[in-house]
Amino acid sequence: DFVANVSHELKTPVGAIRLLSDAMQDAADDPEAVRRFADRMFTESERLGKLVQQIIELSRLQADDPLDAPVAVHLDDVIATAVDTSRMDAENKNIQVMVGGTSDLQVFGNEQQVLAAVSNLVSNAVSYSEKDSTVLVTTRVDEGSVDISVVDQGIGIPAEELDRIFERFYRVDPARHRSTGGTGLGLSIVRHALLNHGGTIDVSSQEGEGSTFTVSLPLSPAQAQLSQERTHDV
């Protein structure tokens, strides 16, 4: 099924690039048309590159279970990188990405996998939010775990779709994914990264008002001990 799905998804941008290249040849004497077709080819090639990258990322995540040599992962750095990765897309839509909550927290695991999970959540929030809105990323400690919440003011998710959004290649709005550049793999990558870490994810959403994705990951042993000491002191 996965190979069949991948083949289907790859055919779309590959076919579009071929058609556009034929159109460019036919319009060789029309510079304006050539530029227009070239821009569309660039967009399709970006989609193709992102799809291939996420297929490779998902394959690596599935092969990394269980985690080898987990380490303390600094969430401030992870969140800063995730926000920076989506900065250009956010600026193009005049979306403000705000970071808040408890700083200087560490979770236990693989930094690249944690980054992949957070980056995909932030990217989705920006992609499916309207212009001139806000995306909020917050962190807090909750009984030996860290909750990372990504809140958007986007299109929301219908209640009947919530159980399926983590399936590979599943899209809530297939007609819209082309305009957002979505591949249908981002949330599947998030799910596999969390499974590898023994983490969980909770989703709450309302159509037309936005969504909140909350990831829970185990604190690093040193930070968990520090948290317990602070609790005893109080």
VOPAGU-2260 file (C-alpha; in pm, 1 decimal, decimal comma):
REM VOPAGU-2260
SITE   aa  ch    i         X         Y         Z
SITE  ASP   A    0       0,0       0,0       0,0
SITE  PHE   A    1     279,5     240,2      89,1
SITE  VAL   A    2     461,0     182,3    -241,3
SITE  ALA   A    3     134,3     226,5    -431,3
SITE  ASN   A    4      61,8     551,7    -246,4
SITE  VAL   A    5     412,8     684,5    -304,3
SITE  SER   A    6     392,7     601,5    -674,9
SITE  HIS   A    7      62,2     783,4    -703,3
SITE  GLU   A    8     189,2    1090,3    -518,3
SITE  LEU   A    9     508,1    1109,7    -726,1
SITE  LYS   A   10     318,3    1089,5   -1054,3
SITE  THR   A   11     142,2    1420,0    -992,6
SITE  PRO   A   12     441,5    1658,8    -976,4
SITE  VAL   A   13     645,1    1453,9   -1225,1
SITE  GLY   A   14     359,9    1460,6   -1475,9
SITE  ALA   A   15     305,7    1832,5   -1419,8
SITE  ILE   A   16     674,5    1909,9   -1478,7
SITE  ARG   A   17     670,9    1713,1   -1805,3
SITE  LEU   A   18     359,3    1890,8   -1932,7
SITE  LEU   A   19     503,0    2228,6   -1836,8
SITE  SER   A   20     832,3    2154,5   -2011,6
SITE  ASP   A   21     640,5    2065,2   -2330,5
SITE  ALA   A   22     443,5    2389,1   -2296,9
SITE  MET   A   23     767,7    2586,5   -2258,5
SITE  GLN   A   24     903,1    2438,5   -2580,7
SITE  ASP   A   25     585,4    2532,1   -2766,9
SITE  ALA   A   26     601,2    2885,5   -2621,3
SITE  ALA   A   27     971,1    2939,7   -2693,3
SITE  ASP   A   28     893,9    3264,2   -2881,1
SITE  ASP   A   29     683,4    3405,4   -2595,3
SITE  PRO   A   30     913,3    3517,5   -2308,5
SITE  GLU   A   31     621,7    3597,3   -2076,1
SITE  ALA   A   32     470,0    3250,8   -2119,3
SITE  VAL   A   33     810,5    3088,0   -2068,4
SITE  ARG   A   34     855,5    3273,0   -1739,4
SITE  ARG   A   35     507,1    3172,6   -1627,3
SITE  PHE   A   36     564,9    2805,6   -1708,9
SITE  ALA   A   37     910,0    2818,4   -1546,8
SITE  ASP   A   38     759,4    2952,7   -1224,4
SITE  ARG   A   39     506,6    2670,0   -1219,9
SITE  MET   A   40     781,0    2414,8   -1287,0
SITE  PHE   A   41     976,3    2553,2    -993,8
SITE  THR   A   42     669,8    2516,7    -767,7
SITE  GLU   A   43     614,3    2156,9    -877,7
SITE  SER   A   44     982,1    2070,9    -833,5
SITE  GLU   A   45     968,8    2215,5    -480,7
SITE  ARG   A   46     669,7    1992,7    -404,4
SITE  LEU   A   47     850,4    1692,5    -549,6
SITE  GLY   A   48    1164,2    1762,9    -347,6
SITE  LYS   A   49     964,5    1804,3     -25,5
SITE  LEU   A   50     775,8    1480,7     -88,7
SITE  VAL   A   51    1095,4    1282,0    -150,0
SITE  GLN   A   52    1256,6    1435,4     159,2
SITE  GLN   A   53     960,6    1342,6     378,4
SITE  ILE   A   54     945,1     987,1     239,5
SITE  ILE   A   55    1313,0     943,9     333,5
SITE  GLU   A   56    1250,8    1101,9     675,1
SITE  LEU   A   57     955,9     871,7     745,8
SITE  SER   A   58    1157,7     565,2     640,4
SITE  ARG   A   59    1438,6     664,0     877,5
SITE  LEU   A   60    1194,7     713,3    1163,3
SITE  GLN   A   61    1045,8     370,2    1111,9
SITE  ALA   A   62    1395,6     218,3    1110,7
SITE  ASP   A   63    1504,5     402,2    1428,6
SITE  ASP   A   64    1274,3     213,3    1666,4
SITE  PRO   A   65    1389,6     168,6    1937,6
SITE  LEU   A   66    1603,8     477,4    1991,1
SITE  ASP   A   67    1978,1     429,3    1999,5
SITE  ALA   A   68    2177,4     631,2    2252,8
SITE  PRO   A   69    1910,3     885,5    2357,7
SITE  VAL   A   70    2041,0    1217,2    2490,6
SITE  ALA   A   71    1908,3    1532,0    2654,5
SITE  VAL   A   72    1746,2    1750,2    2388,4
SITE  HIS   A   73    1722,1    2124,2    2455,2
SITE  LEU   A   74    1374,7    2234,9    2352,6
SITE  ASP   A   75    1461,3    2604,4    2325,7
SITE  ASP   A   76    1699,6    2521,1    2039,5
SITE  VAL   A   77    1455,2    2279,3    1875,8
SITE  ILE   A   78    1166,6    2527,9    1881,3
SITE  ALA   A   79    1386,3    2814,2    1758,0
SITE  THR   A   80    1499,8    2602,7    1461,0
SITE  ALA   A   81    1144,1    2486,4    1385,4
SITE  VAL   A   82    1014,4    2843,7    1387,2
SITE  ASP   A   83    1304,1    2965,5    1172,4
SITE  THR   A   84    1236,5    2688,9     917,3
SITE  SER   A   85     882,5    2823,3     865,1
SITE  ARG   A   86     979,2    3189,8     891,5
SITE  MET   A   87     966,3    3268,2     519,4
SITE  ASP   A   88     625,6    3103,2     471,8
SITE  ALA   A   89     494,2    3288,6     777,9
SITE  GLU   A   90     626,1    3623,7     656,2
SITE  ASN   A   91     468,9    3570,7     312,6
SITE  LYS   A   92     128,8    3539,1     483,6
SITE  ASN   A   93     199,1    3799,7     752,0
SITE  ILE   A   94     157,4    3532,5    1020,9
SITE  GLN   A   95     319,5    3600,9    1356,3
SITE  VAL   A   96     474,5    3291,5    1516,0
SITE  MET   A   97     504,0    3347,7    1892,0
SITE  VAL   A   98     692,8    3132,1    2143,5
SITE  GLY   A   99     602,4    3120,9    2512,4
SITE  GLY   A  100     572,6    2903,8    2821,4
SITE  THR   A  101     852,2    2752,6    3029,5
SITE  SER   A  102    1201,4    2793,9    2887,8
SITE  ASP   A  103    1522,1    2593,4    2934,1
SITE  LEU   A  104    1350,2    2253,3    2925,2
SITE  GLN   A  105    1507,6    1925,8    2813,2
SITE  VAL   A  106    1348,6    1606,0    2689,6
SITE  PHE   A  107    1512,1    1266,6    2650,3
SITE  GLY   A  108    1555,9    1120,5    2303,8
SITE  ASN   A  109    1682,5    1189,8    1953,5
SITE  GLU   A  110    1723,9    1557,9    1867,1
SITE  GLN   A  111    1659,7    1516,8    1493,4
SITE  GLN   A  112    1338,6    1324,7    1553,3
SITE  VAL   A  113    1209,6    1575,9    1807,4
SITE  LEU   A  114    1296,9    1855,6    1565,6
SITE  ALA   A  115    1114,6    1675,4    1282,8
SITE  ALA   A  116     800,6    1645,0    1496,4
SITE  VAL   A  117     796,4    2007,8    1611,9
SITE  SER   A  118     893,9    2144,2    1269,1
SITE  ASN   A  119     611,0    1960,1    1096,9
SITE  LEU   A  120     356,7    2086,4    1349,8
SITE  VAL   A  121     472,8    2448,4    1310,6
SITE  SER   A  122     484,3    2415,2     931,8
SITE  ASN   A  123     129,0    2276,2     923,6
SITE  ALA   A  124       4,2    2552,3    1151,7
SITE  VAL   A  125     147,2    2816,8     919,4
SITE  SER   A  126      31,1    2643,3     601,3
SITE  TYR   A  127    -329,8    2603,1     711,4
SITE  SER   A  128    -368,0    2941,7     881,8
SITE  GLU   A  129    -518,7    3244,4     716,9
SITE  LYS   A  130    -318,6    3557,6     642,2
SITE  ASP   A  131    -260,8    3809,5     923,7
SITE  SER   A  132    -313,2    3549,4    1197,4
SITE  THR   A  133    -103,1    3410,4    1483,4
SITE  VAL   A  134      59,1    3075,8    1558,4
SITE  LEU   A  135     157,2    3011,9    1920,9
SITE  VAL   A  136     415,2    2755,5    2037,0
SITE  THR   A  137     426,5    2694,4    2414,2
SITE  THR   A  138     596,4    2454,3    2653,7
SITE  ARG   A  139     515,8    2342,9    3008,8
SITE  VAL   A  140     613,8    2068,0    3252,6
SITE  ASP   A  141     345,8    1815,6    3345,4
SITE  GLU   A  142     431,9    1530,1    3588,1
SITE  GLY   A  143     762,7    1412,2    3443,2
SITE  SER   A  144     681,8    1512,2    3088,2
SITE  VAL   A  145     699,5    1822,7    2873,3
SITE  ASP   A  146     395,0    1939,0    2680,0
SITE  ILE   A  147     465,4    2126,8    2357,3
SITE  SER   A  148     154,9    2292,2    2216,2
SITE  VAL   A  149     117,4    2443,7    1870,7
SITE  VAL   A  150    -195,0    2657,9    1838,6
SITE  ASP   A  151    -316,4    2808,9    1512,9
SITE  GLN   A  152    -607,8    3017,5    1390,5
SITE  GLY   A  153    -651,0    2813,7    1075,8
SITE  ILE   A  154    -927,1    2631,2     890,2
SITE  GLY   A  155    -970,8    2368,0    1161,6
SITE  ILE   A  156   -1037,4    1995,2    1127,7
SITE  PRO   A  157   -1383,5    1833,9    1113,2
SITE  ALA   A  158   -1449,7    1609,4    1414,7
SITE  GLU   A  159   -1504,6    1304,7    1193,7
SITE  GLU   A  160   -1157,5    1349,0    1039,8
SITE  LEU   A  161    -954,3    1365,4    1362,5
SITE  ASP   A  162    -898,9     989,2    1384,9
SITE  ARG   A  163    -745,6     976,2    1036,2
SITE  ILE   A  164    -517,2    1278,8    1015,1
SITE  PHE   A  165    -207,0    1079,9    1117,6
SITE  GLU   A  166    -244,2     829,3     834,3
SITE  ARG   A  167      18,2     846,9     560,6
SITE  PHE   A  168     -91,8    1063,9     267,0
SITE  TYR   A  169    -426,2    1144,3     428,3
SITE  ARG   A  170    -541,1    1503,8     377,2
SITE  VAL   A  171    -839,5    1671,9     535,1
SITE  ASP   A  172    -884,0    1896,5     232,1
SITE  PRO   A  173    -741,1    1729,2     -81,4
SITE  ALA   A  174    -842,3    2025,8    -296,7
SITE  ARG   A  175    -637,7    2263,5     -82,4
SITE  HIS   A  176    -315,6    2065,0     -36,6
SITE  ARG   A  177    -173,7    2178,2    -371,5
SITE  SER   A  178    -195,6    2544,8    -272,7
SITE  THR   A  179     -38,1    2477,4      68,4
SITE  GLY   A  180     231,0    2244,8     -66,2
SITE  GLY   A  181     116,3    1967,7     167,7
SITE  THR   A  182     235,5    1610,9     111,8
SITE  GLY   A  183      10,0    1427,3     356,0
SITE  LEU   A  184     316,7    1290,2     538,9
SITE  GLY   A  185     388,9    1559,1     798,9
SITE  LEU   A  186     158,8    1430,0    1073,7
SITE  SER   A  187     261,8    1072,0    1003,1
SITE  ILE   A  188     622,7    1178,1    1065,6
SITE  VAL   A  189     512,3    1341,4    1392,0
SITE  ARG   A  190     333,5    1023,0    1502,5
SITE  HIS   A  191     630,7     794,6    1430,1
SITE  ALA   A  192     873,9    1028,8    1606,6
SITE  LEU   A  193     652,5    1025,4    1915,8
SITE  LEU   A  194     608,3     647,9    1906,0
SITE  ASN   A  195     986,8     611,8    1907,0
SITE  HIS   A  196    1002,6     831,0    2218,0
SITE  GLY   A  197     709,6     681,0    2407,3
SITE  GLY   A  198     535,7    1015,1    2366,3
SITE  THR   A  199     176,9    1107,9    2289,5
SITE  ILE   A  200     -11,0    1371,5    2091,2
SITE  ASP   A  201    -349,4    1525,1    2157,0
SITE  VAL   A  202    -552,3    1724,7    1904,1
SITE  SER   A  203    -840,5    1963,2    1961,1
SITE  SER   A  204    -993,2    2154,9    1672,4
SITE  GLN   A  205   -1295,6    2348,1    1560,3
SITE  GLU   A  206   -1374,0    2421,6    1198,6
SITE  GLY   A  207   -1314,2    2782,4    1105,8
SITE  GLU   A  208   -1144,0    2865,5    1436,4
SITE  GLY   A  209    -821,1    2667,2    1442,0
SITE  SER   A  210    -645,5    2368,3    1595,2
SITE  THR   A  211    -424,4    2283,8    1891,2
SITE  PHE   A  212    -172,3    2000,1    1870,8
SITE  THR   A  213     -13,4    1908,3    2204,7
SITE  VAL   A  214     288,2    1678,0    2210,4
SITE  SER   A  215     396,6    1514,1    2536,1
SITE  LEU   A  216     755,6    1388,4    2570,0
SITE  PRO   A  217     948,0    1252,9    2872,0
SITE  LEU   A  218    1173,8    1494,5    3057,2
SITE  SER   A  219    1544,1    1419,9    3055,9
SITE  PRO   A  220    1648,4    1236,2    3377,3
SITE  ALA   A  221    1844,4    1537,0    3509,0
SITE  GLN   A  222    1556,3    1775,8    3445,8
SITE  ALA   A  223    1303,4    1535,4    3595,4
SITE  GLN   A  224    1513,7    1516,2    3912,2
SITE  LEU   A  225    1539,6    1895,4    3924,5
SITE  SER   A  226    1163,8    1926,2    3879,7
SITE  GLN   A  227    1101,7    1686,7    4169,2
SITE  GLU   A  228    1338,9    1879,0    4394,4
SITE  ARG   A  229    1162,6    2205,7    4315,9
SITE  THR   A  230     827,4    2043,2    4393,1
SITE  HIS   A  231     955,2    1919,6    4730,0
SITE  ASP   A  232    1093,4    2262,2    4809,9
SITE  VAL   A  233     754,3    2418,6    4748,0
